[in-house]
């Protein structure tokens, strides 16, 4: 079992990753140019696996 400090640190990392993902999604939704939206989605898909790793 992990100690409370490790669990707290992991939660902080997860929270930060979720905020980054949330910001990316809003940037994608706010994009007016369809080509820009596609590029942002591709970037998001490329970055997403790194955000989901512990």
C-alpha positions as CSV (number, residue, x, y, z in Angstrom):
1,X,0.0,0.0,0.0
2,X,1.3,3.5,-0.9
3,X,1.9,6.0,1.8
4,X,-0.4,9.1,2.0
5,X,2.3,11.4,0.6
6,X,2.7,9.3,-2.5
7,X,-1.0,9.1,-3.0
8,X,-1.3,12.9,-2.6
9,X,1.4,13.5,-5.1
10,X,-0.2,11.1,-7.6
11,X,-3.5,12.9,-7.1
12,X,-1.9,16.3,-7.8
13,X,-0.4,14.9,-11.0
14,X,-3.7,13.5,-12.1
15,X,-5.5,16.8,-11.3
16,X,-2.9,18.8,-13.3
17,X,-3.3,16.4,-16.2
18,X,-7.1,16.7,-16.2
19,X,-6.7,20.5,-16.2
20,X,-4.4,20.4,-19.2
21,X,-6.8,18.1,-21.0
22,X,-9.7,20.4,-20.2
23,X,-7.9,23.4,-21.5
24,X,-7.0,21.6,-24.7
25,X,-10.6,20.6,-25.3
26,X,-11.8,24.2,-24.8
27,X,-9.1,25.4,-27.2
28,X,-10.4,22.9,-29.8
29,X,-14.0,23.9,-29.2
30,X,-13.2,27.6,-29.6
31,X,-11.3,27.1,-32.8
32,X,-13.3,28.7,-35.7
33,X,-11.1,27.4,-38.6
34,X,-12.0,23.7,-39.3
35,X,-8.4,23.0,-40.4
36,X,-7.1,24.5,-37.1
37,X,-9.6,22.3,-35.2
38,X,-8.3,19.2,-37.0
39,X,-4.7,20.1,-36.2
40,X,-5.5,20.8,-32.5
41,X,-7.3,17.4,-32.3
42,X,-4.3,15.6,-33.8
43,X,-2.1,17.4,-31.3
44,X,-4.5,16.4,-28.5
45,X,-4.5,12.7,-29.5
46,X,-0.7,12.8,-29.6
47,X,-0.4,14.4,-26.2
48,X,-3.2,12.5,-24.5
49,X,-1.4,9.2,-23.8
50,X,1.3,11.2,-21.9
51,X,-1.3,12.9,-19.8
52,X,-2.9,9.6,-18.8
53,X,0.3,7.9,-17.5
54,X,0.8,7.9,-13.8
